[in-house]
């Protein structure tokens, strides 16, 4: 269990250390989702480590588990440090993803607005040309 938490910490820290380039809002959102999963995993690992403490307590009646208890507390503390190191970057990326999504939504809205405006202008132009044609036909 302790070795597993150490493996997780190495993997989690590589997520933070890896350089990332976000070419699209979807790419940024995907990375935020992955980091959120890593953070959720950390909570589960800490819960498991803390739950194992009661098992060691029961075992302590039969044999000396002091070293294991110390290692367990140390591993929990290390996971907590890694967990905390994710909080600020994840918050910043979530904010950037939200801003990016709002930008995309605004761009789509503007595109649709101008498309609709162009469509209405073309219809108006067509109606004007039709009326003009009818007037010319009636005059001749």
mmCIF file of the C-alpha atoms, coordinates in Angstrom:
data_MODEL
# 
_entry.id   MODEL 
# 
loop_
_atom_site.group_PDB 
_atom_site.id 
_atom_site.type_symbol 
_atom_site.label_atom_id 
_atom_site.label_alt_id 
_atom_site.label_comp_id 
_atom_site.label_asym_id 
_atom_site.label_entity_id 
_atom_site.label_seq_id 
_atom_site.pdbx_PDB_ins_code 
_atom_site.Cartn_x 
_atom_site.Cartn_y 
_atom_site.Cartn_z 
_atom_site.occupancy 
_atom_site.B_iso_or_equiv 
_atom_site.pdbx_formal_charge 
_atom_site.auth_seq_id 
_atom_site.auth_comp_id 
_atom_site.auth_asym_id 
_atom_site.auth_atom_id 
_atom_site.pdbx_PDB_model_num 
ATOM 1   C CA . UNK A 1 1   ? 0.000   0.000  0.000   1.00 0.00 ? 1   UNK A CA 1 
ATOM 2   C CA . UNK A 1 2   ? 2.792   2.403  0.918   1.00 0.00 ? 2   UNK A CA 1 
ATOM 3   C CA . UNK A 1 3   ? 4.814   1.492  -2.181  1.00 0.00 ? 3   UNK A CA 1 
ATOM 4   C CA . UNK A 1 4   ? 1.702   1.942  -4.289  1.00 0.00 ? 4   UNK A CA 1 
ATOM 5   C CA . UNK A 1 5   ? 1.223   5.457  -2.918  1.00 0.00 ? 5   UNK A CA 1 
ATOM 6   C CA . UNK A 1 6   ? 4.867   6.262  -3.732  1.00 0.00 ? 6   UNK A CA 1 
ATOM 7   C CA . UNK A 1 7   ? 4.361   5.070  -7.316  1.00 0.00 ? 7   UNK A CA 1 
ATOM 8   C CA . UNK A 1 8   ? 1.239   7.226  -7.561  1.00 0.00 ? 8   UNK A CA 1 
ATOM 9   C CA . UNK A 1 9   ? 3.155   10.258 -6.263  1.00 0.00 ? 9   UNK A CA 1 
ATOM 10  C CA . UNK A 1 10  ? 5.862   9.844  -8.907  1.00 0.00 ? 10  UNK A CA 1 
ATOM 11  C CA . UNK A 1 11  ? 3.238   9.577  -11.632 1.00 0.00 ? 11  UNK A CA 1 
ATOM 12  C CA . UNK A 1 12  ? 1.226   12.511 -10.280 1.00 0.00 ? 12  UNK A CA 1 
ATOM 13  C CA . UNK A 1 13  ? 4.272   14.763 -10.067 1.00 0.00 ? 13  UNK A CA 1 
ATOM 14  C CA . UNK A 1 14  ? 5.135   13.919 -13.670 1.00 0.00 ? 14  UNK A CA 1 
ATOM 15  C CA . UNK A 1 15  ? 1.701   15.307 -14.661 1.00 0.00 ? 15  UNK A CA 1 
ATOM 16  C CA . UNK A 1 16  ? 2.597   18.617 -13.064 1.00 0.00 ? 16  UNK A CA 1 
ATOM 17  C CA . UNK A 1 17  ? 6.150   18.710 -14.397 1.00 0.00 ? 17  UNK A CA 1 
ATOM 18  C CA . UNK A 1 18  ? 5.284   17.818 -18.003 1.00 0.00 ? 18  UNK A CA 1 
ATOM 19  C CA . UNK A 1 19  ? 5.247   20.851 -20.305 1.00 0.00 ? 19  UNK A CA 1 
ATOM 20  C CA . UNK A 1 20  ? 1.883   21.329 -21.982 1.00 0.00 ? 20  UNK A CA 1 
ATOM 21  C CA . UNK A 1 21  ? 0.733   23.322 -24.959 1.00 0.00 ? 21  UNK A CA 1 
ATOM 22  C CA . UNK A 1 22  ? -2.962  23.943 -25.316 1.00 0.00 ? 22  UNK A CA 1 
ATOM 23  C CA . UNK A 1 23  ? -3.833  24.485 -28.953 1.00 0.00 ? 23  UNK A CA 1 
ATOM 24  C CA . UNK A 1 24  ? -7.593  24.323 -28.452 1.00 0.00 ? 24  UNK A CA 1 
ATOM 25  C CA . UNK A 1 25  ? -10.110 24.868 -25.689 1.00 0.00 ? 25  UNK A CA 1 
ATOM 26  C CA . UNK A 1 26  ? -10.936 21.167 -25.916 1.00 0.00 ? 26  UNK A CA 1 
ATOM 27  C CA . UNK A 1 27  ? -7.273  20.253 -25.337 1.00 0.00 ? 27  UNK A CA 1 
ATOM 28  C CA . UNK A 1 28  ? -7.129  22.491 -22.268 1.00 0.00 ? 28  UNK A CA 1 
ATOM 29  C CA . UNK A 1 29  ? -10.393 21.089 -20.949 1.00 0.00 ? 29  UNK A CA 1 
ATOM 30  C CA . UNK A 1 30  ? -9.122  17.540 -21.459 1.00 0.00 ? 30  UNK A CA 1 
ATOM 31  C CA . UNK A 1 31  ? -5.958  18.283 -19.481 1.00 0.00 ? 31  UNK A CA 1 
ATOM 32  C CA . UNK A 1 32  ? -8.002  19.856 -16.677 1.00 0.00 ? 32  UNK A CA 1 
ATOM 33  C CA . UNK A 1 33  ? -10.153 16.716 -16.580 1.00 0.00 ? 33  UNK A CA 1 
ATOM 34  C CA . UNK A 1 34  ? -7.048  14.500 -16.337 1.00 0.00 ? 34  UNK A CA 1 
ATOM 35  C CA . UNK A 1 35  ? -5.619  16.596 -13.498 1.00 0.00 ? 35  UNK A CA 1 
ATOM 36  C CA . UNK A 1 36  ? -8.983  16.481 -11.712 1.00 0.00 ? 36  UNK A CA 1 
ATOM 37  C CA . UNK A 1 37  ? -8.864  12.660 -11.918 1.00 0.00 ? 37  UNK A CA 1 
ATOM 38  C CA . UNK A 1 38  ? -5.346  12.650 -10.457 1.00 0.00 ? 38  UNK A CA 1 
ATOM 39  C CA . UNK A 1 39  ? -6.514  14.900 -7.623  1.00 0.00 ? 39  UNK A CA 1 
ATOM 40  C CA . UNK A 1 40  ? -9.536  12.666 -6.976  1.00 0.00 ? 40  UNK A CA 1 
ATOM 41  C CA . UNK A 1 41  ? -7.196  9.661  -6.912  1.00 0.00 ? 41  UNK A CA 1 
ATOM 42  C CA . UNK A 1 42  ? -5.128  11.375 -4.246  1.00 0.00 ? 42  UNK A CA 1 
ATOM 43  C CA . UNK A 1 43  ? -8.176  11.719 -2.018  1.00 0.00 ? 43  UNK A CA 1 
ATOM 44  C CA . UNK A 1 44  ? -8.922  8.017  -2.462  1.00 0.00 ? 44  UNK A CA 1 
ATOM 45  C CA . UNK A 1 45  ? -5.310  7.058  -1.700  1.00 0.00 ? 45  UNK A CA 1 
ATOM 46  C CA . UNK A 1 46  ? -5.304  9.144  1.462   1.00 0.00 ? 46  UNK A CA 1 
ATOM 47  C CA . UNK A 1 47  ? -8.593  7.583  2.584   1.00 0.00 ? 47  UNK A CA 1 
ATOM 48  C CA . UNK A 1 48  ? -7.155  4.113  1.977   1.00 0.00 ? 48  UNK A CA 1 
ATOM 49  C CA . UNK A 1 49  ? -3.915  4.906  3.819   1.00 0.00 ? 49  UNK A CA 1 
ATOM 50  C CA . UNK A 1 50  ? -5.809  6.360  6.757   1.00 0.00 ? 50  UNK A CA 1 
ATOM 51  C CA . UNK A 1 51  ? -8.149  3.369  6.814   1.00 0.00 ? 51  UNK A CA 1 
ATOM 52  C CA . UNK A 1 52  ? -5.198  1.001  6.930   1.00 0.00 ? 52  UNK A CA 1 
ATOM 53  C CA . UNK A 1 53  ? -4.114  2.703  10.137  1.00 0.00 ? 53  UNK A CA 1 
ATOM 54  C CA . UNK A 1 54  ? -6.908  0.947  12.048  1.00 0.00 ? 54  UNK A CA 1 
ATOM 55  C CA . UNK A 1 55  ? -5.733  -2.413 10.673  1.00 0.00 ? 55  UNK A CA 1 
ATOM 56  C CA . UNK A 1 56  ? -2.227  -1.716 11.946  1.00 0.00 ? 56  UNK A CA 1 
ATOM 57  C CA . UNK A 1 57  ? -3.640  -0.709 15.304  1.00 0.00 ? 57  UNK A CA 1 
ATOM 58  C CA . UNK A 1 58  ? -5.297  -4.110 15.629  1.00 0.00 ? 58  UNK A CA 1 
ATOM 59  C CA . UNK A 1 59  ? -2.127  -5.846 14.479  1.00 0.00 ? 59  UNK A CA 1 
ATOM 60  C CA . UNK A 1 60  ? -0.111  -3.967 17.105  1.00 0.00 ? 60  UNK A CA 1 
ATOM 61  C CA . UNK A 1 61  ? -1.687  -6.177 19.767  1.00 0.00 ? 61  UNK A CA 1 
ATOM 62  C CA . UNK A 1 62  ? 0.038   -9.186 18.209  1.00 0.00 ? 62  UNK A CA 1 
ATOM 63  C CA . UNK A 1 63  ? 3.307   -7.762 16.868  1.00 0.00 ? 63  UNK A CA 1 
ATOM 64  C CA . UNK A 1 64  ? 5.337   -4.570 16.632  1.00 0.00 ? 64  UNK A CA 1 
ATOM 65  C CA . UNK A 1 65  ? 4.070   -2.455 13.739  1.00 0.00 ? 65  UNK A CA 1 
ATOM 66  C CA . UNK A 1 66  ? 5.579   0.848  14.848  1.00 0.00 ? 66  UNK A CA 1 
ATOM 67  C CA . UNK A 1 67  ? 7.775   1.116  11.760  1.00 0.00 ? 67  UNK A CA 1 
ATOM 68  C CA . UNK A 1 68  ? 4.834   0.415  9.471   1.00 0.00 ? 68  UNK A CA 1 
ATOM 69  C CA . UNK A 1 69  ? 2.685   2.967  11.288  1.00 0.00 ? 69  UNK A CA 1 
ATOM 70  C CA . UNK A 1 70  ? 5.410   5.587  10.886  1.00 0.00 ? 70  UNK A CA 1 
ATOM 71  C CA . UNK A 1 71  ? 5.782   4.745  7.194   1.00 0.00 ? 71  UNK A CA 1 
ATOM 72  C CA . UNK A 1 72  ? 2.014   4.964  6.783   1.00 0.00 ? 72  UNK A CA 1 
ATOM 73  C CA . UNK A 1 73  ? 1.849   8.402  8.423   1.00 0.00 ? 73  UNK A CA 1 
ATOM 74  C CA . UNK A 1 74  ? 4.800   9.570  6.318   1.00 0.00 ? 74  UNK A CA 1 
ATOM 75  C CA . UNK A 1 75  ? 3.221   8.270  3.082   1.00 0.00 ? 75  UNK A CA 1 
ATOM 76  C CA . UNK A 1 76  ? -0.078  9.988  3.945   1.00 0.00 ? 76  UNK A CA 1 
ATOM 77  C CA . UNK A 1 77  ? 1.781   13.245 4.568   1.00 0.00 ? 77  UNK A CA 1 
ATOM 78  C CA . UNK A 1 78  ? 3.647   12.955 1.272   1.00 0.00 ? 78  UNK A CA 1 
ATOM 79  C CA . UNK A 1 79  ? 0.430   12.278 -0.637  1.00 0.00 ? 79  UNK A CA 1 
ATOM 80  C CA . UNK A 1 80  ? -1.111  15.311 1.095   1.00 0.00 ? 80  UNK A CA 1 
ATOM 81  C CA . UNK A 1 81  ? 1.804   17.480 -0.088  1.00 0.00 ? 81  UNK A CA 1 
ATOM 82  C CA . UNK A 1 82  ? 1.394   16.270 -3.671  1.00 0.00 ? 82  UNK A CA 1 
ATOM 83  C CA . UNK A 1 83  ? -2.364  16.774 -3.379  1.00 0.00 ? 83  UNK A CA 1 
ATOM 84  C CA . UNK A 1 84  ? -1.821  20.359 -2.222  1.00 0.00 ? 84  UNK A CA 1 
ATOM 85  C CA . UNK A 1 85  ? 0.646   20.983 -5.063  1.00 0.00 ? 85  UNK A CA 1 
ATOM 86  C CA . UNK A 1 86  ? -2.167  20.204 -7.533  1.00 0.00 ? 86  UNK A CA 1 
ATOM 87  C CA . UNK A 1 87  ? -4.681  22.625 -6.073  1.00 0.00 ? 87  UNK A CA 1 
ATOM 88  C CA . UNK A 1 88  ? -3.322  25.960 -7.346  1.00 0.00 ? 88  UNK A CA 1 
ATOM 89  C CA . UNK A 1 89  ? -2.341  24.853 -10.885 1.00 0.00 ? 89  UNK A CA 1 
ATOM 90  C CA . UNK A 1 90  ? -5.620  23.000 -11.302 1.00 0.00 ? 90  UNK A CA 1 
ATOM 91  C CA . UNK A 1 91  ? -7.588  26.034 -10.151 1.00 0.00 ? 91  UNK A CA 1 
ATOM 92  C CA . UNK A 1 92  ? -5.734  28.259 -12.637 1.00 0.00 ? 92  UNK A CA 1 
ATOM 93  C CA . UNK A 1 93  ? -6.268  25.804 -15.487 1.00 0.00 ? 93  UNK A CA 1 
ATOM 94  C CA . UNK A 1 94  ? -9.961  25.411 -14.627 1.00 0.00 ? 94  UNK A CA 1 
ATOM 95  C CA . UNK A 1 95  ? -10.311 29.194 -14.737 1.00 0.00 ? 95  UNK A CA 1 
ATOM 96  C CA . UNK A 1 96  ? -8.475  29.363 -18.081 1.00 0.00 ? 96  UNK A CA 1 
ATOM 97  C CA . UNK A 1 97  ? -10.685 26.577 -19.465 1.00 0.00 ? 97  UNK A CA 1 
ATOM 98  C CA . UNK A 1 98  ? -13.823 28.419 -18.351 1.00 0.00 ? 98  UNK A CA 1 
ATOM 99  C CA . UNK A 1 99  ? -12.609 31.672 -19.933 1.00 0.00 ? 99  UNK A CA 1 
ATOM 100 C CA . UNK A 1 100 ? -11.661 29.796 -23.088 1.00 0.00 ? 100 UNK A CA 1 
ATOM 101 C CA . UNK A 1 101 ? -15.067 28.128 -23.241 1.00 0.00 ? 101 UNK A CA 1 
ATOM 102 C CA . UNK A 1 102 ? -16.780 31.510 -22.784 1.00 0.00 ? 102 UNK A CA 1 
ATOM 103 C CA . UNK A 1 103 ? -14.648 32.865 -25.620 1.00 0.00 ? 103 UNK A CA 1 
ATOM 104 C CA . UNK A 1 104 ? -15.669 30.007 -27.873 1.00 0.00 ? 104 UNK A CA 1 
ATOM 105 C CA . UNK A 1 105 ? -19.318 30.498 -26.944 1.00 0.00 ? 105 UNK A CA 1 
ATOM 106 C CA . UNK A 1 106 ? -19.040 34.231 -27.677 1.00 0.00 ? 106 UNK A CA 1 
ATOM 107 C CA . UNK A 1 107 ? -17.376 33.525 -31.018 1.00 0.00 ? 107 UNK A CA 1 
ATOM 108 C CA . UNK A 1 108 ? -20.079 31.055 -31.985 1.00 0.00 ? 108 UNK A CA 1 
ATOM 109 C CA . UNK A 1 109 ? -22.761 33.546 -30.945 1.00 0.00 ? 109 UNK A CA 1 
ATOM 110 C CA . UNK A 1 110 ? -21.171 36.312 -33.035 1.00 0.00 ? 110 UNK A CA 1 
ATOM 111 C CA . UNK A 1 111 ? -20.803 33.999 -36.022 1.00 0.00 ? 111 UNK A CA 1 
ATOM 112 C CA . UNK A 1 112 ? -24.472 32.993 -35.806 1.00 0.00 ? 112 UNK A CA 1 
ATOM 113 C CA . UNK A 1 113 ? -25.540 36.607 -35.304 1.00 0.00 ? 113 UNK A CA 1 
ATOM 114 C CA . UNK A 1 114 ? -23.668 37.810 -38.393 1.00 0.00 ? 114 UNK A CA 1 
ATOM 115 C CA . UNK A 1 115 ? -24.813 34.788 -40.400 1.00 0.00 ? 115 UNK A CA 1 
ATOM 116 C CA . UNK A 1 116 ? -28.435 35.543 -39.511 1.00 0.00 ? 116 UNK A CA 1 
ATOM 117 C CA . UNK A 1 117 ? -27.962 39.239 -40.246 1.00 0.00 ? 117 UNK A CA 1 
ATOM 118 C CA . UNK A 1 118 ? -26.450 38.422 -43.658 1.00 0.00 ? 118 UNK A CA 1 
ATOM 119 C CA . UNK A 1 119 ? -29.287 36.005 -44.367 1.00 0.00 ? 119 UNK A CA 1 
ATOM 120 C CA . UNK A 1 120 ? -31.896 38.655 -43.502 1.00 0.00 ? 120 UNK A CA 1 
ATOM 121 C CA . UNK A 1 121 ? -30.126 41.227 -45.679 1.00 0.00 ? 121 UNK A CA 1 
ATOM 122 C CA . UNK A 1 122 ? -30.089 38.814 -48.610 1.00 0.00 ? 122 UNK A CA 1 
ATOM 123 C CA . UNK A 1 123 ? -33.794 38.095 -48.175 1.00 0.00 ? 123 UNK A CA 1 
ATOM 124 C CA . UNK A 1 124 ? -34.501 41.836 -48.025 1.00 0.00 ? 124 UNK A CA 1 
ATOM 125 C CA . UNK A 1 125 ? -32.414 42.403 -51.134 1.00 0.00 ? 125 UNK A CA 1 
ATOM 126 C CA . UNK A 1 126 ? -34.231 39.585 -52.938 1.00 0.00 ? 126 UNK A CA 1 
ATOM 127 C CA . UNK A 1 127 ? -37.624 41.035 -51.954 1.00 0.00 ? 127 UNK A CA 1 
ATOM 128 C CA . UNK A 1 128 ? -36.553 44.506 -53.088 1.00 0.00 ? 128 UNK A CA 1 
ATOM 129 C CA . UNK A 1 129 ? -35.351 43.121 -56.437 1.00 0.00 ? 129 UNK A CA 1 
ATOM 130 C CA . UNK A 1 130 ? -38.623 41.212 -56.836 1.00 0.00 ? 130 UNK A CA 1 
ATOM 131 C CA . UNK A 1 131 ? -40.692 44.346 -56.177 1.00 0.00 ? 131 UNK A CA 1 
ATOM 132 C CA . UNK A 1 132 ? -38.476 46.348 -58.518 1.00 0.00 ? 132 UNK A CA 1 
ATOM 133 C CA . UNK A 1 133 ? -38.915 43.694 -61.220 1.00 0.00 ? 133 UNK A CA 1 
ATOM 134 C CA . UNK A 1 134 ? -42.702 43.765 -60.796 1.00 0.00 ? 134 UNK A CA 1 
ATOM 135 C CA . UNK A 1 135 ? -42.751 47.570 -61.014 1.00 0.00 ? 135 UNK A CA 1 
ATOM 136 C CA . UNK A 1 136 ? -40.639 47.481 -64.176 1.00 0.00 ? 136 UNK A CA 1 
ATOM 137 C CA . UNK A 1 137 ? -42.908 44.818 -65.694 1.00 0.00 ? 137 UNK A CA 1 
ATOM 138 C CA . UNK A 1 138 ? -46.032 46.839 -64.883 1.00 0.00 ? 138 UNK A CA 1 
ATOM 139 C CA . UNK A 1 139 ? -44.593 50.032 -66.349 1.00 0.00 ? 139 UNK A CA 1 
ATOM 140 C CA . UNK A 1 140 ? -43.614 48.356 -69.589 1.00 0.00 ? 140 UNK A CA 1 
# 
